[in-house]
Amino acid sequence: MFVGEQELSYRLALSLLTNSVKWKFESEDYTSRRSLASHVQELLRPPNHCELSEEEAMHQWPVLALILGENG
């Protein structure tokens, strides 16, 4: 996989994960976010030369923080 393809794959995976999370706090929401914790761990290791824009980071990092915070 080429560097450009790695970066695109990373951005798509990050976007898919963060856009699938609901900011609701019912039992099924916690369960759903719990199942994403291992994926978040992988997304915390972006490919080399992949930098998120400020807008991307402002939207996506709070979602990752919510998932990690709930899962210790």
Secondary structure, 3 states (H helix, E strand, C coil): CCHHHHHHHHHHHHHHHHHHCCCCCCHHHHHHHHHCHHHHHHHCCCCCCCCCCHHHHHHHHHHHHHHHHHCC
